[in-house]
Amino acid sequence: MLTAIVHIDCDAATIPEVAAQIAEIDGVSEVYSVTGEVDLIALVRVQEHETLADVIADRVSKVPGVVRTQTYIAFRAYSRHDLEEAFALGLED
C-alpha cells in the first residue's frame, strides 16, 4: 500500500465543496481542512505507484477550485501501533 499526503491550495470560497468532491475520489481515504499555509490535506492510499498519477494529477488537481497541489510520498508509517510491535520483545509476563 502506497500512501501520499497531498497539500491542496484552493479558492477560499470553495473549500467545503472542494473537500467534499475530493473525498469522493477513489483512492482518497481522508480529507482535512487545516490551518496553516495550505487549505486542505488529503491522504491518498493506493496499491500501485502508477495509480498515484491517476488519482492526484488526473483527478484531485482537476477538481474545480483547486489552485495547486504538493504531494509527499510516505516511505514508512510510525503509528503508536507500529512502534509497539517494532519494539516488542515477544516475552510474556
C-alpha positions as CSV (number, residue, x, y, z in Angstrom):
1,M,0.0,0.0,0.0
2,L,1.4,3.4,-1.0
3,T,0.4,6.5,0.9
4,A,0.6,10.1,-0.3
5,I,0.0,13.2,1.7
6,V,-1.4,15.9,-0.6
7,H,-1.3,19.6,0.3
8,I,-4.0,21.4,-1.6
9,D,-4.5,25.1,-2.1
10,C,-7.9,26.2,-3.4
11,D,-10.1,29.2,-3.8
12,A,-11.1,30.0,-0.2
13,A,-14.7,30.5,-1.1
14,T,-14.9,26.8,-2.3
15,I,-13.1,25.0,0.5
16,P,-16.0,22.9,1.7
17,E,-17.2,22.0,-1.8
18,V,-13.7,21.1,-3.0
19,A,-13.1,19.0,0.1
20,A,-16.3,17.1,-0.4
21,Q,-15.5,16.4,-4.1
22,I,-12.0,15.2,-3.3
23,A,-13.3,13.0,-0.6
24,E,-15.4,11.1,-3.1
25,I,-12.5,10.3,-5.4
26,D,-11.5,6.6,-5.3
27,G,-8.1,6.3,-3.6
28,V,-8.6,9.3,-1.3
29,S,-9.1,8.0,2.2
30,E,-9.3,11.2,4.1
31,V,-9.5,15.0,3.5
32,Y,-8.9,17.6,6.2
33,S,-9.5,21.3,6.3
34,V,-6.5,22.7,8.1
35,T,-4.8,25.8,9.4
36,G,-1.5,26.9,8.1
37,E,-0.1,27.5,4.6
38,V,-2.5,25.2,2.8
39,D,-6.3,24.9,2.8
40,L,-6.7,21.1,2.7
41,I,-4.7,18.0,3.3
42,A,-5.7,14.7,1.6
43,L,-4.4,11.2,2.3
44,V,-4.3,9.0,-0.8
45,R,-3.8,5.3,-0.4
46,V,-3.3,3.1,-3.5
47,Q,-1.8,-0.3,-4.4
48,E,0.3,0.8,-7.3
49,H,2.7,3.7,-7.9
50,E,1.1,4.5,-11.3
51,T,-2.3,4.9,-9.7
52,L,-1.0,7.9,-7.8
53,A,-0.8,9.9,-11.0
54,D,-4.3,8.9,-11.9
55,V,-5.7,10.0,-8.5
56,I,-3.7,13.1,-7.8
57,A,-2.7,14.6,-11.2
58,D,-5.7,13.5,-13.2
59,R,-8.5,13.8,-10.6
60,V,-7.6,15.8,-7.4
61,S,-5.8,18.6,-9.2
62,K,-8.7,19.0,-11.7
63,V,-11.4,19.5,-9.2
64,P,-12.9,23.0,-9.8
65,G,-11.5,25.4,-7.2
66,V,-8.1,23.6,-6.8
67,V,-5.3,26.0,-7.4
68,R,-2.2,23.9,-6.6
69,T,-1.2,20.6,-5.1
70,Q,2.0,19.5,-3.5
71,T,2.5,15.7,-2.9
72,Y,4.6,13.9,-0.3
73,I,5.1,10.1,-0.7
74,A,5.3,8.3,2.6
75,F,8.2,5.8,3.0
76,R,7.2,4.3,6.3
77,A,4.4,4.7,8.9
78,Y,5.2,5.2,12.5
79,S,2.0,4.9,14.3
80,R,1.7,4.0,18.0
81,H,0.6,0.5,17.0
82,D,3.5,0.0,14.6
83,L,6.1,1.2,17.2
84,E,4.7,-1.1,19.9
85,E,5.1,-4.1,17.5
86,A,8.6,-3.0,16.4
87,F,9.9,-2.7,20.0
88,A,8.1,-5.7,21.5
89,L,10.4,-8.5,22.6
90,G,7.7,-11.2,22.4
91,L,8.1,-12.0,26.1
92,E,5.0,-12.7,28.2
93,D,4.8,-11.6,31.8
